[in-house]
Amino acid sequence: MARIRRSVHPTDFSPASGPALRKALELAKDNAATLLILHVLPALPVVGDAYIAPTAYDEMLNAQRAQAERSMERLVKRARAAGVRATGTVLDSGAVADQIARFAKRQRADLIVMGTHGHGILARALLGSVAERVINRAPCPVMTVKGR
């Protein structure tokens, strides 16, 4: 594999993403690379035909973003404490796999290191796999790390 200068670690902040973060940190440190940690905000769930006032919806979005920013700050501090140059980015919701692939392309990433959650066959058939979609769209190699 060619030298890695810049890698992307997409995360949902779940415990299952921990092994992928550890691998991303190891690779970044071994290659003296910059680690770009990325979180895409999930779309807020809407129940049925329920009406949500725009101000309430904005408050929920702001709370979600604030929580994600706090979680991102903790991961970036952890990476820096491990001796890795790291930055964190939180993107607004959208098609997660597309957002990850576009981010990696814009940042000219050499590698994406992401976790898999190991959902069952039914969940994968119904929901699809974000990792699988990233692999198909990414502008660079993708390393997947099993979550557990």
Backbone bond lengths (Angstrom), bond angles and torsions (degrees), N, CA, C in turn:
res aa  C-N    CA-C-N  psi(-1)  N-CA   C-N-CA  omega(-1)  CA-C   N-CA-C  phi
1 M - - - 1.451 - - 1.527 108.54 -
2 A 1.304 116.31 140.27 1.463 122.20 177.59 1.529 109.95 -65.85
3 R 1.293 115.58 161.60 1.463 120.38 178.66 1.519 110.23 -60.82
4 I 1.312 115.12 138.67 1.461 121.79 179.08 1.522 107.64 -95.41
5 R 1.321 116.20 122.43 1.465 120.63 177.85 1.525 111.26 -102.53
6 R 1.328 114.62 -34.03 1.469 120.29 -176.02 1.521 107.78 -145.66
7 S 1.335 116.11 124.33 1.460 119.72 177.94 1.522 110.15 -125.99
8 V 1.318 114.35 155.69 1.459 121.53 -179.83 1.524 108.41 -114.99
9 H 1.324 115.43 133.42 1.468 120.66 173.74 1.529 107.71 -119.91
10 P 1.344 117.12 100.16 1.467 119.61 174.56 1.529 108.71 -75.28
11 T 1.314 116.76 138.45 1.460 120.28 -178.55 1.524 110.95 -140.41
12 D 1.336 114.73 149.52 1.462 119.77 171.83 1.532 109.71 -109.21
13 F 1.322 116.20 7.84 1.466 125.14 178.92 1.525 113.31 70.09
14 S 1.314 118.96 9.75 1.466 121.11 179.97 1.527 109.98 -80.41
15 P 1.332 116.81 158.77 1.468 119.31 175.82 1.533 112.12 -57.56
16 A 1.324 117.66 -30.14 1.464 120.96 -179.24 1.526 112.00 -66.32
17 S 1.329 118.09 -20.08 1.465 119.99 179.36 1.535 112.07 -85.78
18 G 1.324 117.31 -5.94 1.463 121.91 -179.42 1.523 114.81 -57.02
19 P 1.349 118.46 -49.08 1.469 118.83 179.52 1.534 113.02 -59.48
20 A 1.330 117.89 -36.79 1.471 120.65 178.52 1.524 110.24 -67.88
21 L 1.329 117.74 -38.68 1.465 120.09 177.39 1.520 110.07 -63.57
22 R 1.329 117.03 -43.27 1.467 119.54 179.36 1.532 110.61 -60.68
23 K 1.329 117.59 -41.85 1.466 121.14 178.82 1.525 110.13 -66.41
24 A 1.335 117.34 -42.24 1.467 120.99 179.31 1.526 110.53 -62.03
25 L 1.331 117.31 -40.75 1.465 121.01 177.43 1.526 111.14 -64.36
26 E 1.327 116.19 -43.43 1.470 120.66 179.35 1.532 111.11 -60.54
27 L 1.329 116.63 -47.12 1.465 120.51 -179.33 1.529 111.57 -66.03
28 A 1.327 116.78 -40.46 1.465 120.11 179.66 1.525 110.29 -64.04
29 K 1.315 115.69 -43.03 1.469 119.28 -179.78 1.528 111.08 -66.21
30 D 1.329 116.89 -45.55 1.471 121.11 -179.34 1.528 112.77 -61.96
31 N 1.333 116.73 -29.80 1.464 121.25 -176.84 1.523 113.36 -104.73
32 A 1.339 117.35 4.62 1.463 121.61 -174.36 1.527 109.98 50.29
33 A 1.328 115.24 42.92 1.466 122.36 -176.26 1.524 111.17 -98.10
34 T 1.306 115.01 161.51 1.457 121.54 172.75 1.517 107.85 -87.96
35 L 1.326 116.35 134.20 1.457 122.02 177.78 1.522 108.79 -105.10
36 L 1.318 115.80 121.45 1.456 122.35 178.21 1.523 107.52 -102.99
37 I 1.322 116.50 107.64 1.460 121.04 -179.22 1.524 107.68 -90.71
38 L 1.334 115.84 130.48 1.457 121.51 -172.72 1.518 111.40 -127.66
39 H 1.325 115.54 136.74 1.466 121.50 172.13 1.521 108.08 -130.24
40 V 1.323 115.62 130.85 1.462 121.07 174.88 1.525 106.78 -104.36
41 L 1.324 115.83 121.72 1.463 119.42 -179.73 1.524 109.92 -61.20
42 P 1.328 117.50 132.05 1.458 119.38 177.12 1.527 110.04 -72.45
43 A 1.321 115.30 151.57 1.467 119.39 176.55 1.522 108.56 -64.83
44 L 1.322 116.09 140.75 1.459 119.45 177.73 1.524 109.38 -70.56
45 P 1.335 117.19 134.49 1.462 119.25 -179.90 1.523 110.90 -71.84
46 V 1.315 115.14 140.96 1.458 121.40 175.54 1.518 106.41 -119.32
47 V 1.330 115.86 126.52 1.458 120.84 -176.52 1.522 109.86 -91.40
48 G 1.319 116.02 115.80 1.462 121.23 176.33 1.513 112.17 55.22
49 D 1.319 114.86 -135.30 1.459 121.52 179.82 1.522 111.40 -99.76
50 A 1.325 116.31 24.58 1.459 120.46 -176.80 1.525 110.19 -62.22
51 Y 1.334 114.53 140.30 1.462 120.74 176.56 1.516 108.17 -94.20
52 I 1.309 115.66 131.68 1.457 121.24 174.78 1.513 106.72 -120.39
53 A 1.324 115.06 122.77 1.460 120.03 179.56 1.526 109.19 -59.03
54 P 1.329 117.02 141.50 1.471 119.73 -178.99 1.525 113.37 -53.83
55 T 1.321 117.73 -38.18 1.465 119.17 -179.72 1.530 110.89 -67.28
56 A 1.328 117.20 -38.80 1.466 120.62 178.19 1.531 110.01 -66.24
57 Y 1.320 116.48 -40.93 1.460 121.12 179.02 1.531 109.92 -63.01
58 D 1.323 117.12 -44.51 1.468 121.18 178.08 1.526 111.24 -61.21
59 E 1.348 116.40 -40.13 1.462 120.24 178.24 1.524 110.90 -62.86
60 M 1.343 117.08 -41.21 1.466 120.89 178.14 1.526 110.59 -64.50
61 L 1.338 117.08 -43.02 1.463 120.83 178.25 1.526 110.97 -61.69
62 N 1.329 116.04 -44.34 1.466 120.38 -179.66 1.524 111.49 -63.64
63 A 1.335 117.03 -39.88 1.463 120.99 178.37 1.531 110.10 -65.75
64 Q 1.333 116.03 -42.04 1.466 121.01 179.10 1.534 110.49 -62.48
65 R 1.321 116.39 -45.10 1.467 121.06 179.50 1.532 110.34 -64.43
66 A 1.327 118.29 -43.09 1.466 121.37 -179.62 1.528 110.73 -61.51
67 Q 1.326 117.27 -41.86 1.469 120.94 178.18 1.526 110.20 -63.89
68 A 1.329 116.64 -43.62 1.468 120.90 179.79 1.532 110.59 -63.48
69 E 1.321 117.25 -40.98 1.471 120.66 179.25 1.531 110.60 -63.07
70 R 1.336 117.48 -39.98 1.472 120.42 178.19 1.529 110.66 -65.10
71 S 1.322 116.07 -44.38 1.472 120.28 178.76 1.522 110.52 -63.28
72 M 1.330 117.14 -40.63 1.459 121.17 179.44 1.516 110.37 -63.91
73 E 1.306 117.26 -42.70 1.465 121.34 179.90 1.530 110.52 -58.19
74 R 1.343 116.98 -40.90 1.467 120.67 178.58 1.530 111.16 -63.56
75 L 1.343 117.23 -42.01 1.467 119.94 -179.73 1.522 111.73 -66.96
76 V 1.323 116.68 -41.16 1.468 119.99 179.62 1.532 109.77 -64.68
77 K 1.323 117.82 -41.25 1.471 120.85 177.43 1.523 110.51 -61.98
78 R 1.336 116.01 -41.09 1.469 120.46 178.93 1.534 110.16 -62.22
79 A 1.321 116.41 -43.92 1.469 120.39 179.98 1.526 110.52 -63.02
80 R 1.304 116.56 -45.17 1.471 120.32 -178.60 1.525 110.79 -65.88
81 A 1.341 116.35 -36.33 1.465 119.90 177.38 1.527 110.93 -65.02
82 A 1.336 116.61 -25.99 1.470 121.62 177.32 1.526 111.56 -84.26
83 G 1.333 117.36 2.63 1.453 121.11 177.83 1.518 114.55 85.35
84 V 1.329 116.94 23.32 1.467 121.97 -178.04 1.528 109.50 -110.30
85 R 1.336 115.90 135.59 1.472 119.60 171.04 1.528 106.75 -71.12
86 A 1.315 117.44 121.62 1.464 120.06 -175.43 1.516 110.95 -142.21
87 T 1.329 114.30 146.94 1.457 121.54 171.79 1.521 107.27 -132.19
88 G 1.317 115.55 158.35 1.461 120.42 179.39 1.511 110.48 -124.33
89 T 1.325 115.72 142.74 1.458 122.26 178.95 1.517 108.91 -135.38
90 V 1.332 115.87 134.33 1.463 121.69 173.24 1.516 106.72 -115.49
91 L 1.324 115.92 121.34 1.468 121.43 179.43 1.514 110.68 -104.95
92 D 1.328 115.51 150.50 1.458 120.24 176.69 1.517 110.26 -64.56
93 S 1.316 114.70 159.65 1.460 120.08 -176.13 1.518 111.32 -62.06
94 G 1.287 113.57 155.79 1.456 122.41 -179.37 1.503 107.07 172.17
95 A 1.303 117.07 -168.53 1.458 120.50 175.76 1.528 107.10 -66.01
96 V 1.311 116.54 107.69 1.461 122.19 -170.02 1.524 112.29 -55.66
97 A 1.314 117.90 -49.72 1.467 120.68 -178.21 1.522 111.18 -61.25
98 D 1.329 116.69 -41.12 1.467 120.19 178.32 1.520 111.01 -64.41
99 Q 1.330 116.22 -41.84 1.470 120.65 179.67 1.532 110.29 -61.80
100 I 1.335 116.31 -42.85 1.466 120.44 -179.70 1.529 110.11 -63.80
101 A 1.330 116.74 -47.65 1.470 120.61 -178.64 1.527 111.49 -62.78
102 R 1.333 117.23 -43.08 1.475 120.20 179.24 1.528 110.78 -64.26
103 F 1.327 116.48 -41.69 1.469 120.78 179.11 1.523 109.87 -61.13
104 A 1.329 116.99 -46.70 1.469 120.76 -179.99 1.527 110.73 -60.88
105 K 1.318 116.68 -39.10 1.470 120.25 179.37 1.528 110.55 -66.97
106 R 1.353 116.78 -46.90 1.478 120.63 -179.81 1.524 111.36 -60.59
107 Q 1.329 115.83 -35.87 1.470 120.37 -177.01 1.532 112.67 -87.45
108 R 1.334 116.54 -1.28 1.454 122.04 -177.33 1.531 111.29 53.68
109 A 1.323 114.75 48.22 1.468 121.06 -178.94 1.526 110.67 -69.88
110 D 1.316 114.93 145.41 1.457 121.70 176.62 1.526 111.47 -90.99
111 L 1.333 116.52 -19.62 1.459 121.17 -174.78 1.520 109.62 -160.58
112 I 1.334 115.80 144.94 1.463 122.77 170.23 1.523 106.26 -113.78
113 V 1.331 116.85 128.57 1.463 121.85 178.10 1.520 106.87 -117.74
114 M 1.344 115.65 111.62 1.463 118.35 -175.66 1.519 111.70 -137.55
115 G 1.296 114.27 157.20 1.451 120.47 -179.94 1.516 112.35 -86.92
116 T 1.324 113.24 161.78 1.461 120.68 169.57 1.515 105.36 -119.56
117 H 1.296 115.60 146.24 1.467 118.82 -176.60 1.510 113.20 -96.16
118 G 1.338 117.38 -7.42 1.450 119.64 176.97 1.509 114.11 64.14
119 H 1.337 117.29 36.07 1.454 119.84 176.91 1.516 109.41 -59.81
120 G 1.323 116.07 156.48 1.456 120.97 178.85 1.519 111.91 -67.86
121 I 1.317 114.90 172.29 1.467 121.17 -177.26 1.523 111.30 -59.29
122 L 1.331 117.55 -43.55 1.463 120.68 -177.99 1.528 110.84 -63.34
123 A 1.338 117.28 -46.29 1.466 120.07 179.80 1.518 110.53 -62.10
124 R 1.335 117.01 -40.79 1.459 120.47 -179.72 1.524 110.25 -64.96
125 A 1.331 116.67 -40.04 1.465 120.25 -179.72 1.526 111.05 -66.90
126 L 1.330 116.79 -38.64 1.459 120.64 -177.90 1.517 112.79 -80.64
127 L 1.327 116.73 -40.97 1.460 121.24 -173.35 1.520 113.47 -100.51
128 G 1.316 116.49 -23.10 1.461 119.39 -173.36 1.512 109.00 78.05
129 S 1.279 117.64 171.33 1.449 122.25 -179.19 1.521 109.11 -113.61
130 V 1.323 116.16 123.20 1.465 119.94 177.65 1.523 109.49 -58.58
131 A 1.333 116.59 -44.03 1.467 119.48 -179.58 1.526 110.70 -59.69
132 E 1.321 116.76 -42.91 1.462 119.97 -179.69 1.529 110.77 -62.83
133 R 1.315 116.73 -41.91 1.465 119.76 179.54 1.532 111.14 -68.13
134 V 1.340 117.74 -36.25 1.468 120.32 177.09 1.525 109.30 -63.97
135 I 1.324 117.24 -44.66 1.471 120.76 179.34 1.523 110.11 -55.57
136 N 1.323 116.74 -41.13 1.466 120.61 -177.89 1.526 113.51 -74.14
137 R 1.331 118.30 -20.25 1.469 121.27 -175.10 1.526 113.93 -110.63
138 A 1.307 117.23 -16.03 1.466 121.16 -171.05 1.527 112.97 -66.63
139 P 1.331 116.09 145.05 1.473 121.36 177.79 1.529 112.34 -85.82
140 C 1.340 117.00 2.16 1.458 121.85 -176.13 1.531 108.72 -146.70
141 P 1.318 117.94 172.51 1.464 119.56 177.00 1.530 111.40 -61.36
142 V 1.339 114.92 149.75 1.467 121.78 178.40 1.524 108.28 -123.27
143 M 1.320 115.67 125.44 1.463 120.64 174.63 1.523 106.70 -103.42
144 T 1.333 116.29 125.08 1.457 119.88 176.32 1.511 108.40 -105.05
145 V 1.327 114.62 141.40 1.461 122.24 -179.04 1.524 107.23 -124.74
146 K 1.318 115.92 122.95 1.453 120.15 -178.53 1.527 109.96 -60.57
147 G 1.321 115.09 135.15 1.463 121.14 -175.31 1.499 114.94 -67.53
148 R 1.303 118.34 -31.80 1.472 119.21 -178.34 1.483 111.23 -150.60
